[in-house]
Amino acid sequence: MSAANARLGWIGIGRMGYAMAERLAKGGADVTVWNRTAAKAAPLAAVGAKVAQDIVELASCDVVFVMVSTVDDVREVILGPRGLLSREGAKPRMIVECSSISVEGSAELRAALSARGIDMLAAPVSGNAKVIKAGRLSFVCSGPRTTFDAALPYLKMIGPAASYVGEGELARIVKICHNVFLGVVAQSLAEITVLAQKAGVPRHAFLEFMNQSVLGSTFSRYKTPAYVNLDFKATFTPPLLRKDLDLGLEAGRTHEVPMPLASVVRDTLQALVGRGHVEDDFATFILLQAQNSGITLAPENVPVGDGLS
Ligand SMILES: NC(=O)c1ccc[n+]([C@@H]2O[C@H](COP(=O)([O-])OP(=O)(O)OC[C@H]3O[C@@H](n4cnc5c(N)ncnc54)[C@H](OP(=O)(O)O)[C@@H]3O)[C@@H](O)[C@H]2O)c1
């Protein structure tokens, strides 16, 4: 990983943003970070990032990355009255918007930025913070090809894979489809793991077999510790995954595509949120599944790998 020479800004030091910005800083990039809750950004100073107190300090960077929660948050941090572009004068030449947001919201943002002469790359990602640390994050990107080419050296400092899928907001629909699949697979894995357990098979033994089968995947492997040992420290929360299922169902309505599995999973996430699992990991699918199956889960306390470390 070699340091490229643009001045970079980073807005949003949450679970994902922290790990992504950390890779830029550790790779030697000139990166200034800002987070609404300043304490979360402060530790990045130790790996060479500059920590801004005010978001407008980032306006003088060449390229600003954004990784916040929803489309409303994206609007607020970029275009809001106290956002990145709220002062006359300096503006970045490019914004790389990485949050998982709607096609429409992304198009609106692109138009607003284009009116100010700022290029935008839509660059949502696949992978959680641990995947980022393991150097396995993937970006899916859309926008002008030249914008993608200019951003690529920095994307490559964060993760090895960056796919360019075309103009406009095409990357958003790819990411939405990806996360609909994520929800459906995670819920299905919870269902069959509870079925196997209720029929007498320990979860670690069942998942060891699944992970080595043709259906095993990077995802099934890295969710295995949570499903076996019930560690629900959040990598990705039910409210954020519900947002993505909502985006998927909305896109299904727009394009008249039925999505029966996505509908059920959306409501399962709604049940998790309704039960208060808002700060936990979405692996809590397995708790709900067990409750609905009349069994109580206990951690198996068996060391199982996650395929990443
Ligand atoms: N976690 C995953 O596995 C994963 C994977 C792929 C994509 N994503 C997507 O990546 C995005 C971030 O996810 P995450 O898991 O990193 O979420 P997170 O840990 O909840 O972090 C959200 C970040 O956004 C900031 N933020 C939210 N609303 C804001 C606002 N109105 N103004 C300023 N800052 C605001 C938060 O600031 P504070 O710290 O002040 O709250 C925090 O830095 C989401 O769109 C998510 O769907 C997540």
The ligand as a Tripos MOL2 file, in Angstrom:
@<TRIPOS>MOLECULE
LIG
   48    52     1     0     0
SMALL
NO_CHARGES

@<TRIPOS>ATOM
      1 N1        -21.6540   -2.2300    9.6710 N.am      1 LIG1
      2 C1        -21.6260   -2.9080    8.5360 C.2       1 LIG1
      3 O1        -21.3550   -4.1280    8.5200 O.2       1 LIG1
      4 C2        -21.9010   -2.2080    7.2180 C.ar      1 LIG1
      5 C3        -21.4790   -2.8310    6.0540 C.ar      1 LIG1
      6 C4        -21.6810   -2.1930    4.8230 C.ar      1 LIG1
      7 C5        -22.3240   -0.9660    4.7770 C.ar      1 LIG1
      8 N2        -22.7690   -0.3920    5.9350 N.ar      1 LIG1
      9 C6        -23.4210    0.9290    5.8210 C.3       1 LIG1
     10 O2        -22.4530    1.8780    6.2070 O.3       1 LIG1
     11 C7        -23.0800    2.9950    6.8430 C.3       1 LIG1
     12 C8        -22.4850    3.1760    8.2470 C.3       1 LIG1
     13 O3        -22.7220    1.9920    8.9960 O.3       1 LIG1
     14 P1        -22.0050    1.7220   10.4150 P.3       1 LIG1
     15 O4        -22.2710    0.3010   10.7340 O.co2     1 LIG1
     16 O5        -20.6190    2.2730   10.4110 O.co2     1 LIG1
     17 O6        -22.9370    2.6230   11.3500 O.3       1 LIG1
     18 P2        -22.5940    3.2920   12.7670 P.3       1 LIG1
     19 O7        -21.5210    2.5580   13.4720 O.co2     1 LIG1
     20 O8        -23.9130    3.4860   13.4140 O.co2     1 LIG1
     21 O9        -21.9790    4.7240   12.3620 O.3       1 LIG1
     22 C9        -22.7590    5.7270   11.7870 C.3       1 LIG1
     23 C10       -21.8940    6.9590   11.6120 C.3       1 LIG1
     24 O10       -22.6700    8.0020   11.0220 O.3       1 LIG1
     25 C11       -22.6100    9.1560   11.8500 C.3       1 LIG1
     26 N3        -23.8870    9.8780   11.7080 N.ar      1 LIG1
     27 C12       -25.1210    9.3380   11.6190 C.ar      1 LIG1
     28 N4        -26.0370   10.3120   11.4810 N.ar      1 LIG1
     29 C13       -25.3550   11.4790   11.4600 C.ar      1 LIG1
     30 C14       -25.7490   12.8310   11.3330 C.ar      1 LIG1
     31 N5        -27.0260   13.1660   11.1750 N.pl3     1 LIG1
     32 N6        -24.7740   13.7690   11.3750 N.ar      1 LIG1
     33 C15       -23.4860   13.4430   11.5200 C.ar      1 LIG1
     34 N7        -23.0510   12.1610   11.6470 N.ar      1 LIG1
     35 C16       -23.9820   11.2080   11.6150 C.ar      1 LIG1
     36 C17       -22.4050    8.6230   13.2500 C.3       1 LIG1
     37 O11       -21.9130    9.6430   14.0830 O.3       1 LIG1
     38 P3        -21.9850    9.4550   15.6930 P.3       1 LIG1
     39 O12       -20.8030    8.6140   16.0420 O.co2     1 LIG1
     40 O13       -21.9280   10.8360   16.2140 O.co2     1 LIG1
     41 O14       -23.3030    8.7740   15.9940 O.co2     1 LIG1
     42 C18       -21.3720    7.5340   12.9460 C.3       1 LIG1
     43 O15       -20.0900    8.0810   12.7060 O.3       1 LIG1
     44 C19       -24.5940    2.6990    6.8310 C.3       1 LIG1
     45 O16       -25.1870    3.2970    5.7010 O.3       1 LIG1
     46 C20       -24.6240    1.1760    6.7170 C.3       1 LIG1
     47 O17       -25.8310    0.7240    6.1570 O.3       1 LIG1
     48 C21       -22.5490   -0.9710    7.1590 C.ar      1 LIG1
@<TRIPOS>BOND
     1     1     2 1
     2     2     3 2
     3     2     4 1
     4     4     5 ar
     5     4    48 ar
     6     5     6 ar
     7     6     7 ar
     8     7     8 ar
     9     8     9 1
    10     8    48 ar
    11     9    10 1
    12     9    46 1
    13    10    11 1
    14    11    12 1
    15    11    44 1
    16    12    13 1
    17    13    14 1
    18    14    15 2
    19    14    16 1
    20    14    17 1
    21    17    18 1
    22    18    19 2
    23    18    20 1
    24    18    21 1
    25    21    22 1
    26    22    23 1
    27    23    24 1
    28    23    42 1
    29    24    25 1
    30    25    26 1
    31    25    36 1
    32    26    27 ar
    33    26    35 ar
    34    27    28 ar
    35    28    29 ar
    36    29    30 ar
    37    29    35 ar
    38    30    31 1
    39    30    32 ar
    40    32    33 ar
    41    33    34 ar
    42    34    35 ar
    43    36    37 1
    44    36    42 1
    45    37    38 1
    46    38    39 2
    47    38    40 1
    48    38    41 1
    49    42    43 1
    50    44    45 1
    51    44    46 1
    52    46    47 1
@<TRIPOS>SUBSTRUCTURE
     1 LIG1         1 GROUP 0 **** ****
